Amino acid sequence: MKIVVLKFGGTSVGTIERIKKIADIIGNYKKKNYNVIVVSSAMSGVTNDLIKKSRQISNNFLESEYDVLVSSGEQVSCSLIAGRLNHNGFKSRTWLGWQIPIYTKGPHKYSRINSINKSRIISYIKKGGIPVITGFQGISSDERVTTIGRGGSDASAIMLAKFFKANRCIIYTDVEGVYTTDPNKLRKAKKIKVISYEEMLEMASLGAKVMQPVSIQDARLNRIDVEVKSSFVKKPGTLITKRSNIINNKIITGISSTHNDAKVTLIGVKDRPGVAASIFKPLSINSINVDMVVQNISANGNETDLTFTIKSEDLNKTKKIIQENKKISFRKILFEKGVSKISIIGVGMITTPGVTYKMFQALAKKKINIQVISTSEIKISVLINKNDTKKALEVLHKEFKLDN
């Protein structure tokens, strides 16, 4: 059975006219003899509006009721899609998570898909139907409605592709694919034809908003090829796949940048075993994500300077937590908001020496000072002055031949 999973994001179903357009896209796949499974997000803005309503009702809105509330957005968009498909002469109906059912595990708001009952959907497809399945939702073992968190509809589509052994999983969105860097920040950004799961995971983790990291990780673990393309223009998108499928002569695949980082430096921390854990444990408990970390030990080994980065919105909370932490001793604390993280990503750097040097030299030529450095196997990140972000993107994009 040749199955394709088509997932449509909130902007793709944001208006009635757009829903009519995506119904035509779905119809074209059906005409090409694909058995189509459709997954939809809520119409753009709907979920945020529902969340706002829950906060107006209560400051402590039950998470189980939150899931019931926000999952209703997908029900509306899916019904409209199925309605249009029937209008166009196709057999189609909406399937909610509990009707299939899609079983999840984990807490409300952050569940993960555990299993999918395929029999009803397979039976419906064999009768010529196009199932339109609500993304972002499922049910728990005690049959309560659950939601899957950020990027939940993408995760739904990927897991449906896994369980139904789909030939393709296509994520339709408002962009034409994944770019070498944010095209809103750099006009010379180019669309990437093929990218590995690992590179896409790094780019998403570092700020690329095309897909959420958890969805990419699901695709990677289950070896589901994912194509990201626009529902607004008829152009090829970006294929996310395993490394062995990629023939690429570029060392670097993409460059990401952030705009809301802050730097914290503790000077003269009394060095002893466990001091780093004493600093970071209270931050973790308060859900503050620590990113880049650099530690410099003094010559006598008694003190250390510790620098780390966080999101700017967490800065005030971080200040308070550190200043109230009686388990650590330090001489001075510094905070800086005007910083940005620039990262180059590419599996090519695994086998190519000198990438770090090329990056640092290119930045030095433009008199861009590097404050913090962190690396992984396929990524090098540096922290710079926020005002130098555009200049850094331009020089690195050119240095690693991404302009071509």
Secondary structure, 3 states (H helix, E strand, C coil): CCEEEEEECCCCCCCHHHHHHHHHHHHHHHHCCCEEEEEECCCCCHHHHHHHHHHHHCCCCCHHHHHHHHCHHHHHHHHHHHHHHHHCCCCEEEECHHHCCEEEECCCCCCEEEEECCHHHHHHHHCCCEEEEECCEEECCCCCEEECCCCHHHHHHHHHHHHCCCCEEEEEECCCCCECCCCCCCCCCCECCEEEHHHHHHHHHCCCCCCCHHHHHHHHHHCCCEEEEECCCCCCCEEEECHHHCCCCCCCCEEEECCCEEEEEEEEEECCCCHHHHHHHHHHHCCCCCCCEEEEECCCCCEEEEEEEEEHHHHHHHHHHHHCCCCCCCCEEEEEEEEEEEEEECHHHHCCCCHHHHHHHHHHHCCCCCCEEEEECCEEEEEEEHHHHHHHHHHHHHHCCCCC
